[in-house]
């Protein structure tokens, strides 16, 4: 089943916020410096991520490319 991917860029906060499906309450886990994984509060499923300091202080918005690939589930 395909999910909607929501991508939000906050120019003032300089963050890129990506949700897999509708945004909802999540537990955030810092996996690397300036990078958070968002997990569903009940199931632990990864439902998004957030990247801080996306742009240099006086930079332009970079071109961002995504590749979405569905992974087949075992039968």
CHARMM-style PDB file with segment names, atoms N, HN, CA, C and O in Angstrom:
ATOM      1  N   UNK     1       0.841  -1.171   0.000  1.00  0.00      PROA
ATOM      2  CA  UNK     1       0.000   0.000   0.000  1.00  0.00      PROA
ATOM      3  C   UNK     1       0.891   1.241   0.000  1.00  0.00      PROA
ATOM      4  O   UNK     1       1.764   1.373   0.858  1.00  0.00      PROA
ATOM      5  N   UNK     2       0.686   2.128  -0.930  1.00  0.00      PROA
ATOM      6  HN  UNK     2      -0.023   2.020  -1.627  1.00  0.00      PROA
ATOM      7  CA  UNK     2       1.476   3.341  -1.047  1.00  0.00      PROA
ATOM      8  C   UNK     2       1.101   4.325   0.054  1.00  0.00      PROA
ATOM      9  O   UNK     2      -0.063   4.434   0.438  1.00  0.00      PROA
ATOM     10  N   UNK     3       2.112   5.042   0.557  1.00  0.00      PROA
ATOM     11  HN  UNK     3       3.058   4.954   0.245  1.00  0.00      PROA
ATOM     12  CA  UNK     3       1.889   6.062   1.567  1.00  0.00      PROA
ATOM     13  C   UNK     3       2.277   7.408   0.982  1.00  0.00      PROA
ATOM     14  O   UNK     3       3.171   7.507   0.141  1.00  0.00      PROA
ATOM     15  N   UNK     4       1.599   8.423   1.436  1.00  0.00      PROA
ATOM     16  HN  UNK     4       0.873   8.342   2.119  1.00  0.00      PROA
ATOM     17  CA  UNK     4       1.933   9.784   1.060  1.00  0.00      PROA
ATOM     18  C   UNK     4       3.219  10.172   1.798  1.00  0.00      PROA
ATOM     19  O   UNK     4       3.389   9.837   2.970  1.00  0.00      PROA
ATOM     20  N   UNK     5       4.112  10.871   1.116  1.00  0.00      PROA
ATOM     21  HN  UNK     5       3.973  11.143   0.163  1.00  0.00      PROA
ATOM     22  CA  UNK     5       5.319  11.389   1.745  1.00  0.00      PROA
ATOM     23  C   UNK     5       5.177  12.904   1.791  1.00  0.00      PROA
ATOM     24  O   UNK     5       4.985  13.551   0.762  1.00  0.00      PROA
ATOM     25  N   UNK     6       5.272  13.456   2.983  1.00  0.00      PROA
ATOM     26  HN  UNK     6       5.428  12.930   3.819  1.00  0.00      PROA
ATOM     27  CA  UNK     6       5.133  14.896   3.176  1.00  0.00      PROA
ATOM     28  C   UNK     6       6.509  15.457   3.504  1.00  0.00      PROA
ATOM     29  O   UNK     6       7.166  15.001   4.439  1.00  0.00      PROA
ATOM     30  N   UNK     7       6.943  16.457   2.724  1.00  0.00      PROA
ATOM     31  HN  UNK     7       6.409  16.827   1.964  1.00  0.00      PROA
ATOM     32  CA  UNK     7       8.250  17.079   2.917  1.00  0.00      PROA
ATOM     33  C   UNK     7       8.029  18.555   3.227  1.00  0.00      PROA
ATOM     34  O   UNK     7       7.407  19.274   2.444  1.00  0.00      PROA
ATOM     35  N   UNK     8       8.537  19.001   4.365  1.00  0.00      PROA
ATOM     36  HN  UNK     8       9.042  18.417   5.001  1.00  0.00      PROA
ATOM     37  CA  UNK     8       8.380  20.387   4.797  1.00  0.00      PROA
ATOM     38  C   UNK     8       9.754  21.001   5.029  1.00  0.00      PROA
ATOM     39  O   UNK     8      10.590  20.413   5.716  1.00  0.00      PROA
ATOM     40  N   UNK     9       9.991  22.172   4.463  1.00  0.00      PROA
ATOM     41  HN  UNK     9       9.312  22.650   3.905  1.00  0.00      PROA
ATOM     42  CA  UNK     9      11.234  22.892   4.715  1.00  0.00      PROA
ATOM     43  C   UNK     9      10.903  24.151   5.489  1.00  0.00      PROA
ATOM     44  O   UNK     9      10.098  24.967   5.039  1.00  0.00      PROA
ATOM     45  N   UNK    10      11.516  24.315   6.643  1.00  0.00      PROA
ATOM     46  HN  UNK    10      12.171  23.653   7.008  1.00  0.00      PROA
ATOM     47  CA  UNK    10      11.330  25.501   7.474  1.00  0.00      PROA
ATOM     48  C   UNK    10      12.544  26.395   7.269  1.00  0.00      PROA
ATOM     49  O   UNK    10      13.619  26.130   7.808  1.00  0.00      PROA
ATOM     50  N   UNK    11      12.366  27.460   6.485  1.00  0.00      PROA
ATOM     51  HN  UNK    11      11.493  27.675   6.048  1.00  0.00      PROA
ATOM     52  CA  UNK    11      13.474  28.342   6.143  1.00  0.00      PROA
ATOM     53  C   UNK    11      14.004  29.067   7.385  1.00  0.00      PROA
ATOM     54  O   UNK    11      15.214  29.248   7.517  1.00  0.00      PROA
ATOM     55  N   UNK    12      13.118  29.483   8.296  1.00  0.00      PROA
ATOM     56  HN  UNK    12      12.135  29.335   8.189  1.00  0.00      PROA
ATOM     57  CA  UNK    12      13.554  30.191   9.495  1.00  0.00      PROA
ATOM     58  C   UNK    12      14.298  29.247  10.439  1.00  0.00      PROA
ATOM     59  O   UNK    12      15.362  29.591  10.956  1.00  0.00      PROA
ATOM     60  N   UNK    13      13.739  28.064  10.661  1.00  0.00      PROA
ATOM     61  HN  UNK    13      12.875  27.785  10.242  1.00  0.00      PROA
ATOM     62  CA  UNK    13      14.375  27.087  11.546  1.00  0.00      PROA
ATOM     63  C   UNK    13      15.490  26.305  10.875  1.00  0.00      PROA
ATOM     64  O   UNK    13      16.272  25.630  11.544  1.00  0.00      PROA
ATOM     65  N   UNK    14      15.563  26.396   9.537  1.00  0.00      PROA
ATOM     66  HN  UNK    14      14.928  26.945   8.993  1.00  0.00      PROA
ATOM     67  CA  UNK    14      16.573  25.696   8.734  1.00  0.00      PROA
ATOM     68  C   UNK    14      16.515  24.186   8.955  1.00  0.00      PROA
ATOM     69  O   UNK    14      17.534  23.533   9.180  1.00  0.00      PROA
ATOM     70  N   UNK    15      15.291  23.650   8.885  1.00  0.00      PROA
ATOM     71  HN  UNK    15      14.463  24.181   8.703  1.00  0.00      PROA
ATOM     72  CA  UNK    15      15.115  22.213   9.065  1.00  0.00      PROA
ATOM     73  C   UNK    15      14.322  21.611   7.898  1.00  0.00      PROA
ATOM     74  O   UNK    15      13.495  22.282   7.281  1.00  0.00      PROA
ATOM     75  N   UNK    16      14.588  20.357   7.615  1.00  0.00      PROA
ATOM     76  HN  UNK    16      15.261  19.812   8.116  1.00  0.00      PROA
ATOM     77  CA  UNK    16      13.837  19.586   6.633  1.00  0.00      PROA
ATOM     78  C   UNK    16      13.124  18.491   7.404  1.00  0.00      PROA
ATOM     79  O   UNK    16      13.757  17.692   8.095  1.00  0.00      PROA
ATOM     80  N   UNK    17      11.807  18.456   7.285  1.00  0.00      PROA
ATOM     81  HN  UNK    17      11.293  19.105   6.724  1.00  0.00      PROA
ATOM     82  CA  UNK    17      10.970  17.525   8.034  1.00  0.00      PROA
ATOM     83  C   UNK    17      10.263  16.623   7.026  1.00  0.00      PROA
ATOM     84  O   UNK    17       9.560  17.114   6.143  1.00  0.00      PROA
ATOM     85  N   UNK    18      10.442  15.317   7.150  1.00  0.00      PROA
ATOM     86  HN  UNK    18      11.013  14.918   7.868  1.00  0.00      PROA
ATOM     87  CA  UNK    18       9.840  14.353   6.217  1.00  0.00      PROA
ATOM     88  C   UNK    18       8.986  13.371   7.011  1.00  0.00      PROA
ATOM     89  O   UNK    18       9.434  12.779   7.993  1.00  0.00      PROA
ATOM     90  N   UNK    19       7.738  13.214   6.555  1.00  0.00      PROA
ATOM     91  HN  UNK    19       7.374  13.695   5.758  1.00  0.00      PROA
ATOM     92  CA  UNK    19       6.797  12.278   7.181  1.00  0.00      PROA
ATOM     93  C   UNK    19       6.377  11.231   6.154  1.00  0.00      PROA
ATOM     94  O   UNK    19       6.123  11.557   4.994  1.00  0.00      PROA
ATOM     95  N   UNK    20       6.307   9.986   6.581  1.00  0.00      PROA
ATOM     96  HN  UNK    20       6.513   9.722   7.523  1.00  0.00      PROA
ATOM     97  CA  UNK    20       5.792   8.899   5.745  1.00  0.00      PROA
ATOM     98  C   UNK    20       4.338   8.694   6.158  1.00  0.00      PROA
ATOM     99  O   UNK    20       4.049   7.962   7.104  1.00  0.00      PROA
ATOM    100  N   UNK    21       3.434   9.343   5.444  1.00  0.00      PROA
ATOM    101  HN  UNK    21       3.669   9.937   4.675  1.00  0.00      PROA
ATOM    102  CA  UNK    21       2.027   9.331   5.827  1.00  0.00      PROA
ATOM    103  C   UNK    21       1.704  10.579   6.620  1.00  0.00      PROA
ATOM    104  O   UNK    21       2.526  11.490   6.720  1.00  0.00      PROA
ATOM    105  N   UNK    22       0.514  10.622   7.182  1.00  0.00      PROA
ATOM    106  HN  UNK    22      -0.153   9.881   7.102  1.00  0.00      PROA
ATOM    107  CA  UNK    22       0.033  11.788   7.924  1.00  0.00      PROA
ATOM    108  C   UNK    22       0.862  11.980   9.203  1.00  0.00      PROA
ATOM    109  O   UNK    22       1.068  11.024   9.951  1.00  0.00      PROA
ATOM    110  N   UNK    23       1.343  13.222   9.462  1.00  0.00      PROA
ATOM    111  HN  UNK    23       1.176  13.998   8.855  1.00  0.00      PROA
ATOM    112  CA  UNK    23       2.085  13.468  10.704  1.00  0.00      PROA
ATOM    113  C   UNK    23       1.246  13.103  11.928  1.00  0.00      PROA
ATOM    114  O   UNK    23       0.043  13.358  11.975  1.00  0.00      PROA
ATOM    115  N   UNK    24       1.904  12.507  12.907  1.00  0.00      PROA
ATOM    116  HN  UNK    24       2.882  12.301  12.869  1.00  0.00      PROA
ATOM    117  CA  UNK    24       1.214  12.124  14.148  1.00  0.00      PROA
ATOM    118  C   UNK    24       2.224  12.140  15.300  1.00  0.00      PROA
ATOM    119  O   UNK    24       3.423  12.334  15.100  1.00  0.00      PROA
ATOM    120  N   UNK    25       1.707  11.932  16.496  1.00  0.00      PROA
ATOM    121  HN  UNK    25       0.733  11.775  16.659  1.00  0.00      PROA
ATOM    122  CA  UNK    25       2.564  11.954  17.677  1.00  0.00      PROA
ATOM    123  C   UNK    25       3.678  10.918  17.524  1.00  0.00      PROA
ATOM    124  O   UNK    25       3.444   9.783  17.108  1.00  0.00      PROA
ATOM    125  N   UNK    26       4.895  11.341  17.872  1.00  0.00      PROA
ATOM    126  HN  UNK    26       5.085  12.262  18.211  1.00  0.00      PROA
ATOM    127  CA  UNK    26       6.040  10.461  17.655  1.00  0.00      PROA
ATOM    128  C   UNK    26       7.059  10.604  18.777  1.00  0.00      PROA
ATOM    129  O   UNK    26       7.095  11.598  19.503  1.00  0.00      PROA
ATOM    130  N   UNK    27       7.882   9.574  18.885  1.00  0.00      PROA
ATOM    131  HN  UNK    27       7.853   8.767  18.296  1.00  0.00      PROA
ATOM    132  CA  UNK    27       9.061   9.615  19.742  1.00  0.00      PROA
ATOM    133  C   UNK    27      10.234   9.895  18.813  1.00  0.00      PROA
ATOM    134  O   UNK    27      10.372   9.242  17.779  1.00  0.00      PROA
ATOM    135  N   UNK    28      11.073  10.850  19.168  1.00  0.00      PROA
ATOM    136  HN  UNK    28      10.961  11.380  20.008  1.00  0.00      PROA
ATOM    137  CA  UNK    28      12.213  11.196  18.321  1.00  0.00      PROA
ATOM    138  C   UNK    28      13.495  10.624  18.911  1.00  0.00      PROA
ATOM    139  O   UNK    28      13.710  10.645  20.123  1.00  0.00      PROA
ATOM    140  N   UNK    29      14.336  10.115  18.025  1.00  0.00      PROA
ATOM    141  HN  UNK    29      14.161  10.098  17.040  1.00  0.00      PROA
ATOM    142  CA  UNK    29      15.594   9.507  18.428  1.00  0.00      PROA
ATOM    143  C   UNK    29      16.703  10.111  17.577  1.00  0.00      PROA
ATOM    144  O   UNK    29      16.663  10.019  16.350  1.00  0.00      PROA
ATOM    145  N   UNK    30      17.690  10.727  18.216  1.00  0.00      PROA
ATOM    146  HN  UNK    30      17.723  10.802  19.212  1.00  0.00      PROA
ATOM    147  CA  UNK    30      18.803  11.309  17.462  1.00  0.00      PROA
ATOM    148  C   UNK    30      19.748  10.180  17.068  1.00  0.00      PROA
ATOM    149  O   UNK    30      20.312   9.500  17.925  1.00  0.00      PROA
ATOM    150  N   UNK    31      19.914   9.987  15.753  1.00  0.00      PROA
ATOM    151  HN  UNK    31      19.455  10.540  15.057  1.00  0.00      PROA
ATOM    152  CA  UNK    31      20.755   8.896  15.266  1.00  0.00      PROA
ATOM    153  C   UNK    31      22.133   9.385  14.849  1.00  0.00      PROA
ATOM    154  O   UNK    31      23.111   8.640  14.909  1.00  0.00      PROA
ATOM    155  N   UNK    32      22.201  10.624  14.431  1.00  0.00      PROA
ATOM    156  HN  UNK    32      21.406  11.229  14.382  1.00  0.00      PROA
ATOM    157  CA  UNK    32      23.457  11.272  14.067  1.00  0.00      PROA
ATOM    158  C   UNK    32      23.340  12.718  14.513  1.00  0.00      PROA
ATOM    159  O   UNK    32      22.255  13.172  14.874  1.00  0.00      PROA
ATOM    160  N   UNK    33      24.430  13.431  14.490  1.00  0.00      PROA
ATOM    161  HN  UNK    33      25.312  13.062  14.196  1.00  0.00      PROA
ATOM    162  CA  UNK    33      24.371  14.842  14.828  1.00  0.00      PROA
ATOM    163  C   UNK    33      23.460  15.550  13.834  1.00  0.00      PROA
ATOM    164  O   UNK    33      23.623  15.410  12.622  1.00  0.00      PROA
ATOM    165  N   UNK    34      22.509  16.306  14.349  1.00  0.00      PROA
ATOM    166  HN  UNK    34      22.376  16.419  15.334  1.00  0.00      PROA
ATOM    167  CA  UNK    34      21.574  17.103  13.551  1.00  0.00      PROA
ATOM    168  C   UNK    34      20.599  16.271  12.719  1.00  0.00      PROA
ATOM    169  O   UNK    34      20.102  16.757  11.703  1.00  0.00      PROA
ATOM    170  N   UNK    35      20.311  15.031  13.124  1.00  0.00      PROA
ATOM    171  HN  UNK    35      20.715  14.637  13.950  1.00  0.00      PROA
ATOM    172  CA  UNK    35      19.401  14.160  12.384  1.00  0.00      PROA
ATOM    173  C   UNK    35      18.572  13.348  13.367  1.00  0.00      PROA
ATOM    174  O   UNK    35      19.120  12.655  14.224  1.00  0.00      PROA
ATOM    175  N   UNK    36      17.239  13.434  13.244  1.00  0.00      PROA
ATOM    176  HN  UNK    36      16.793  13.997  12.548  1.00  0.00      PROA
ATOM    177  CA  UNK    36      16.326  12.693  14.112  1.00  0.00      PROA
ATOM    178  C   UNK    36      15.487  11.713  13.315  1.00  0.00      PROA
ATOM    179  O   UNK    36      15.061  12.012  12.199  1.00  0.00      PROA
ATOM    180  N   UNK    37      15.252  10.554  13.880  1.00  0.00      PROA
ATOM    181  HN  UNK    37      15.598  10.311  14.787  1.00  0.00      PROA
ATOM    182  CA  UNK    37      14.294   9.583  13.342  1.00  0.00      PROA
ATOM    183  C   UNK    37      13.029   9.707  14.189  1.00  0.00      PROA
ATOM    184  O   UNK    37      13.105   9.773  15.416  1.00  0.00      PROA
ATOM    185  N   UNK    38      11.866   9.738  13.537  1.00  0.00      PROA
ATOM    186  HN  UNK    38      11.804   9.684  12.540  1.00  0.00      PROA
ATOM    187  CA  UNK    38      10.586   9.821  14.246  1.00  0.00      PROA
ATOM    188  C   UNK    38       9.923   8.446  14.208  1.00  0.00      PROA
ATOM    189  O   UNK    38       9.771   7.840  13.147  1.00  0.00      PROA
ATOM    190  N   UNK    39       9.531   7.968  15.395  1.00  0.00      PROA
ATOM    191  HN  UNK    39       9.654   8.461  16.257  1.00  0.00      PROA
ATOM    192  CA  UNK    39       8.898   6.652  15.499  1.00  0.00      PROA
ATOM    193  C   UNK    39       7.516   6.775  16.108  1.00  0.00      PROA
ATOM    194  O   UNK    39       7.277   7.584  17.005  1.00  0.00      PROA
ATOM    195  N   UNK    40       6.597   5.941  15.591  1.00  0.00      PROA
ATOM    196  HN  UNK    40       6.790   5.284  14.862  1.00  0.00      PROA
ATOM    197  CA  UNK    40       5.240   5.898  16.129  1.00  0.00      PROA
ATOM    198  C   UNK    40       5.312   5.566  17.615  1.00  0.00      PROA
ATOM    199  O   UNK    40       6.038   4.661  18.028  1.00  0.00      PROA
ATOM    200  N   UNK    41       4.558   6.303  18.400  1.00  0.00      PROA
ATOM    201  HN  UNK    41       3.969   7.038  18.065  1.00  0.00      PROA
ATOM    202  CA  UNK    41       4.588   6.167  19.852  1.00  0.00      PROA
ATOM    203  C   UNK    41       4.124   4.789  20.333  1.00  0.00      PROA
ATOM    204  O   UNK    41       4.575   4.316  21.376  1.00  0.00      PROA
ATOM    205  N   UNK    42       3.229   4.146  19.586  1.00  0.00      PROA
ATOM    206  HN  UNK    42       2.862   4.531  18.739  1.00  0.00      PROA
ATOM    207  CA  UNK    42       2.682   2.848  20.011  1.00  0.00      PROA
ATOM    208  C   UNK    42       3.430   1.669  19.404  1.00  0.00      PROA
ATOM    209  O   UNK    42       3.706   0.688  20.094  1.00  0.00      PROA
ATOM    210  N   UNK    43       3.763   1.758  18.109  1.00  0.00      PROA
ATOM    211  HN  UNK    43       3.539   2.555  17.548  1.00  0.00      PROA
ATOM    212  CA  UNK    43       4.322   0.593  17.409  1.00  0.00      PROA
ATOM    213  C   UNK    43       5.840   0.629  17.237  1.00  0.00      PROA
ATOM    214  O   UNK    43       6.460  -0.409  17.008  1.00  0.00      PROA
ATOM    215  N   UNK    44       6.442   1.813  17.347  1.00  0.00      PROA
ATOM    216  HN  UNK    44       5.938   2.657  17.533  1.00  0.00      PROA
ATOM    217  CA  UNK    44       7.884   1.935  17.122  1.00  0.00      PROA
ATOM    218  C   UNK    44       8.258   2.009  15.648  1.00  0.00      PROA
ATOM    219  O   UNK    44       9.437   2.084  15.305  1.00  0.00      PROA
ATOM    220  N   UNK    45       7.249   1.987  14.773  1.00  0.00      PROA
ATOM    221  HN  UNK    45       6.290   1.925  15.052  1.00  0.00      PROA
ATOM    222  CA  UNK    45       7.478   2.068  13.326  1.00  0.00      PROA
ATOM    223  C   UNK    45       8.067   3.447  12.976  1.00  0.00      PROA
ATOM    224  O   UNK    45       7.621   4.466  13.505  1.00  0.00      PROA
ATOM    225  N   UNK    46       9.069   3.471  12.084  1.00  0.00      PROA
ATOM    226  HN  UNK    46       9.430   2.643  11.655  1.00  0.00      PROA
ATOM    227  CA  UNK    46       9.634   4.737  11.629  1.00  0.00      PROA
ATOM    228  C   UNK    46       8.597   5.438  10.761  1.00  0.00      PROA
ATOM    229  O   UNK    46       8.129   4.890   9.763  1.00  0.00      PROA
ATOM    230  N   UNK    47       8.246   6.666  11.161  1.00  0.00      PROA
ATOM    231  HN  UNK    47       8.626   7.110  11.972  1.00  0.00      PROA
ATOM    232  CA  UNK    47       7.207   7.409  10.438  1.00  0.00      PROA
ATOM    233  C   UNK    47       7.735   8.719   9.860  1.00  0.00      PROA
ATOM    234  O   UNK    47       6.976   9.497   9.281  1.00  0.00      PROA
ATOM    235  N   UNK    48       9.029   8.962  10.016  1.00  0.00      PROA
ATOM    236  HN  UNK    48       9.646   8.331  10.487  1.00  0.00      PROA
ATOM    237  CA  UNK    48       9.599  10.175   9.449  1.00  0.00      PROA
ATOM    238  C   UNK    48      10.986  10.457   9.973  1.00  0.00      PROA
ATOM    239  O   UNK    48      11.543   9.693  10.761  1.00  0.00      PROA
ATOM    240  N   UNK    49      11.541  11.585   9.513  1.00  0.00      PROA
ATOM    241  HN  UNK    49      11.089  12.206   8.873  1.00  0.00      PROA
ATOM    242  CA  UNK    49      12.833  12.039  10.012  1.00  0.00      PROA
ATOM    243  C   UNK    49      12.916  13.548   9.876  1.00  0.00      PROA
ATOM    244  O   UNK    49      12.141  14.169   9.149  1.00  0.00      PROA
ATOM    245  N   UNK    50      13.877  14.127  10.593  1.00  0.00      PROA
ATOM    246  HN  UNK    50      14.507  13.622  11.184  1.00  0.00      PROA
ATOM    247  CA  UNK    50      14.094  15.570  10.535  1.00  0.00      PROA
ATOM    248  C   UNK    50      15.594  15.834  10.486  1.00  0.00      PROA
ATOM    249  O   UNK    50      16.369  15.243  11.238  1.00  0.00      PROA
ATOM    250  N   UNK    51      15.986  16.727   9.592  1.00  0.00      PROA
ATOM    251  HN  UNK    51      15.357  17.207   8.981  1.00  0.00      PROA
ATOM    252  CA  UNK    51      17.389  17.127   9.432  1.00  0.00      PROA
ATOM    253  C   UNK    51      17.503  18.588   9.811  1.00  0.00      PROA
ATOM    254  O   UNK    51      16.782  19.433   9.280  1.00  0.00      PROA
ATOM    255  N   UNK    52      18.415  18.891  10.736  1.00  0.00      PROA
ATOM    256  HN  UNK    52      19.001  18.205  11.167  1.00  0.00      PROA
ATOM    257  CA  UNK    52      18.654  20.261  11.169  1.00  0.00      PROA
ATOM    258  C   UNK    52      19.792  20.869  10.348  1.00  0.00      PROA
ATOM    259  O   UNK    52      20.604  20.152   9.764  1.00  0.00      PROA
ATOM    260  N   UNK    53      19.838  22.205  10.314  1.00  0.00      PROA
ATOM    261  HN  UNK    53      19.179  22.788  10.788  1.00  0.00      PROA
ATOM    262  CA  UNK    53      20.903  22.936   9.624  1.00  0.00      PROA
ATOM    263  C   UNK    53      21.108  22.434   8.200  1.00  0.00      PROA
ATOM    264  O   UNK    53      22.212  22.061   7.804  1.00  0.00      PROA
ATOM    265  N   UNK    54      20.029  22.436   7.451  1.00  0.00      PROA
ATOM    266  HN  UNK    54      19.132  22.739   7.773  1.00  0.00      PROA
ATOM    267  CA  UNK    54      20.038  21.932   6.076  1.00  0.00      PROA
ATOM    268  C   UNK    54      20.886  22.818   5.168  1.00  0.00      PROA
ATOM    269  O   UNK    54      21.630  22.322   4.323  1.00  0.00      PROA
ATOM    270  N   UNK    55      20.767  24.128   5.350  1.00  0.00      PROA
ATOM    271  HN  UNK    55      20.163  24.531   6.037  1.00  0.00      PROA
ATOM    272  CA  UNK    55      21.472  25.075   4.490  1.00  0.00      PROA
ATOM    273  C   UNK    55      22.608  25.760   5.229  1.00  0.00      PROA
ATOM    274  O   UNK    55      22.541  25.946   6.444  1.00  0.00      PROA
ATOM    275  N   UNK    56      23.662  26.138   4.493  1.00  0.00      PROA
ATOM    276  HN  UNK    56      23.716  25.987   3.506  1.00  0.00      PROA
ATOM    277  CA  UNK    56      24.670  27.003   5.108  1.00  0.00      PROA
ATOM    278  C   UNK    56      23.980  28.310   5.516  1.00  0.00      PROA
ATOM    279  O   UNK    56      22.886  28.604   5.033  1.00  0.00      PROA
ATOM    280  N   UNK    57      24.592  29.077   6.377  1.00  0.00      PROA
ATOM    281  HN  UNK    57      25.481  28.838   6.769  1.00  0.00      PROA
ATOM    282  CA  UNK    57      23.965  30.292   6.906  1.00  0.00      PROA
ATOM    283  C   UNK    57      23.405  31.192   5.814  1.00  0.00      PROA
ATOM    284  O   UNK    57      22.293  31.698   5.968  1.00  0.00      PROA
ATOM    285  N   UNK    58      24.114  31.410   4.733  1.00  0.00      PROA
ATOM    286  HN  UNK    58      25.016  30.998   4.607  1.00  0.00      PROA
ATOM    287  CA  UNK    58      23.636  32.294   3.670  1.00  0.00      PROA
ATOM    288  C   UNK    58      23.481  31.533   2.355  1.00  0.00      PROA
ATOM    289  O   UNK    58      23.742  32.088   1.289  1.00  0.00      PROA
ATOM    290  N   UNK    59      23.064  30.286   2.417  1.00  0.00      PROA
ATOM    291  HN  UNK    59      22.852  29.834   3.284  1.00  0.00      PROA
ATOM    292  CA  UNK    59      22.956  29.476   1.211  1.00  0.00      PROA
ATOM    293  C   UNK    59      21.587  29.547   0.560  1.00  0.00      PROA
ATOM    294  O   UNK    59      20.635  30.087   1.123  1.00  0.00      PROA
ATOM    295  N   UNK    60      21.514  28.997  -0.622  1.00  0.00      PROA
ATOM    296  HN  UNK    60      22.288  28.558  -1.079  1.00  0.00      PROA
ATOM    297  CA  UNK    60      20.250  28.874  -1.332  1.00  0.00      PROA
ATOM    298  C   UNK    60      19.668  27.503  -1.041  1.00  0.00      PROA
ATOM    299  O   UNK    60      20.375  26.596  -0.601  1.00  0.00      PROA
ATOM    300  N   UNK    61      18.379  27.359  -1.289  1.00  0.00      PROA
ATOM    301  HN  UNK    61      17.805  28.096  -1.646  1.00  0.00      PROA
ATOM    302  CA  UNK    61      17.734  26.068  -1.078  1.00  0.00      PROA
ATOM    303  C   UNK    61      18.301  25.069  -2.086  1.00  0.00      PROA
ATOM    304  O   UNK    61      18.225  25.305  -3.292  1.00  0.00      PROA
ATOM    305  N   UNK    62      18.866  23.960  -1.612  1.00  0.00      PROA
ATOM    306  HN  UNK    62      18.928  23.769  -0.632  1.00  0.00      PROA
ATOM    307  CA  UNK    62      19.460  22.988  -2.535  1.00  0.00      PROA
ATOM    308  C   UNK    62      18.391  22.168  -3.247  1.00  0.00      PROA
ATOM    309  O   UNK    62      17.252  22.074  -2.789  1.00  0.00      PROA
ATOM    310  N   UNK    63      18.773  21.585  -4.358  1.00  0.00      PROA
ATOM    311  HN  UNK    63      19.699  21.661  -4.729  1.00  0.00      PROA
ATOM    312  CA  UNK    63      17.885  20.644  -5.041  1.00  0.00      PROA
ATOM    313  C   UNK    63      17.926  19.348  -4.253  1.00  0.00      PROA
ATOM    314  O   UNK    63      18.999  18.837  -3.933  1.00  0.00      PROA
ATOM    315  N   UNK    64      16.757  18.824  -3.944  1.00  0.00      PROA
ATOM    316  HN  UNK    64      15.885  19.239  -4.204  1.00  0.00      PROA
ATOM    317  CA  UNK    64      16.675  17.589  -3.163  1.00  0.00      PROA
ATOM    318  C   UNK    64      15.963  16.549  -4.000  1.00  0.00      PROA
ATOM    319  O   UNK    64      14.887  16.802  -4.543  1.00  0.00      PROA
ATOM    320  N   UNK    65      16.569  15.377  -4.102  1.00  0.00      PROA
ATOM    321  HN  UNK    65      17.443  15.172  -3.661  1.00  0.00      PROA
ATOM    322  CA  UNK    65      15.971  14.288  -4.875  1.00  0.00      PROA
ATOM    323  C   UNK    65      15.681  13.118  -3.946  1.00  0.00      PROA
ATOM    324  O   UNK    65      16.450  12.821  -3.032  1.00  0.00      PROA
ATOM    325  N   UNK    66      14.565  12.467  -4.199  1.00  0.00      PROA
ATOM    326  HN  UNK    66      13.940  12.708  -4.942  1.00  0.00      PROA
ATOM    327  CA  UNK    66      14.177  11.299  -3.427  1.00  0.00      PROA
ATOM    328  C   UNK    66      13.956  10.130  -4.371  1.00  0.00      PROA
ATOM    329  O   UNK    66      13.434  10.302  -5.473  1.00  0.00      PROA
ATOM    330  N   UNK    67      14.349   8.958  -3.944  1.00  0.00      PROA
ATOM    331  HN  UNK    67      14.773   8.819  -3.049  1.00  0.00      PROA
ATOM    332  CA  UNK    67      14.019   7.751  -4.688  1.00  0.00      PROA
ATOM    333  C   UNK    67      13.150   6.920  -3.746  1.00  0.00      PROA
ATOM    334  O   UNK    67      13.568   6.585  -2.638  1.00  0.00      PROA
ATOM    335  N   UNK    68      11.975   6.600  -4.183  1.00  0.00      PROA
ATOM    336  HN  UNK    68      11.636   6.873  -5.084  1.00  0.00      PROA
ATOM    337  CA  UNK    68      11.055   5.807  -3.371  1.00  0.00      PROA
ATOM    338  C   UNK    68      10.940   4.440  -4.012  1.00  0.00      PROA
ATOM    339  O   UNK    68      10.592   4.314  -5.186  1.00  0.00      PROA
ATOM    340  N   UNK    69      11.234   3.433  -3.238  1.00  0.00      PROA
ATOM    341  HN  UNK    69      11.518   3.535  -2.284  1.00  0.00      PROA
ATOM    342  CA  UNK    69      11.209   2.065  -3.749  1.00  0.00      PROA
ATOM    343  C   UNK    69      10.431   1.204  -2.764  1.00  0.00      PROA
ATOM    344  O   UNK    69      10.709   1.199  -1.565  1.00  0.00      PROA
ATOM    345  N   UNK    70       9.467   0.488  -3.282  1.00  0.00      PROA
ATOM    346  HN  UNK    70       9.240   0.491  -4.256  1.00  0.00      PROA
ATOM    347  CA  UNK    70       8.692  -0.407  -2.425  1.00  0.00      PROA
ATOM    348  C   UNK    70       9.455  -1.704  -2.258  1.00  0.00      PROA
ATOM    349  O   UNK    70       9.900  -2.308  -3.234  1.00  0.00      PROA
ATOM    350  N   UNK    71       9.601  -2.126  -1.019  1.00  0.00      PROA
ATOM    351  HN  UNK    71       9.239  -1.635  -0.226  1.00  0.00      PROA
ATOM    352  CA  UNK    71      10.305  -3.370  -0.721  1.00  0.00      PROA
ATOM    353  C   UNK    71       9.276  -4.482  -0.590  1.00  0.00      PROA
ATOM    354  O   UNK    71       8.363  -4.394   0.231  1.00  0.00      PROA
ATOM    355  N   UNK    72       9.422  -5.537  -1.404  1.00  0.00      PROA
ATOM    356  HN  UNK    72      10.163  -5.609  -2.070  1.00  0.00      PROA
ATOM    357  CA  UNK    72       8.440  -6.635  -1.328  1.00  0.00      PROA
ATOM    358  C   UNK    72       8.465  -7.305   0.040  1.00  0.00      PROA
ATOM    359  O   UNK    72       9.531  -7.551   0.603  1.00  0.00      PROA
ATOM    360  N   UNK    73       7.300  -7.592   0.557  1.00  0.00      PROA
ATOM    361  HN  UNK    73       6.433  -7.392   0.099  1.00  0.00      PROA
ATOM    362  CA  UNK    73       7.160  -8.262   1.838  1.00  0.00      PROA
ATOM    363  C   UNK    73       7.177  -9.768   1.633  1.00  0.00      PROA
ATOM    364  O   UNK    73       6.616 -10.269   0.659  1.00  0.00      PROA
ATOM    365  N   UNK    74       7.817 -10.496   2.546  1.00  0.00      PROA
ATOM    366  HN  UNK    74       8.274 -10.089   3.337  1.00  0.00      PROA
ATOM    367  CA  UNK    74       7.821 -11.963   2.418  1.00  0.00      PROA
ATOM    368  C   UNK    74       6.404 -12.526   2.505  1.00  0.00      PROA
ATOM    369  O   UNK    74       5.559 -12.017   3.240  1.00  0.00      PROA
ATOM    370  N   UNK    75       6.170 -13.575   1.745  1.00  0.00      PROA
ATOM    371  HN  UNK    75       6.857 -13.989   1.147  1.00  0.00      PROA
ATOM    372  CA  UNK    75       4.828 -14.181   1.701  1.00  0.00      PROA
ATOM    373  C   UNK    75       4.543 -15.002   2.927  1.00  0.00      PROA
ATOM    374  OT1 UNK    75       3.462 -15.578   3.047  1.00  0.00      PROA
TER     375      UNK     75
END
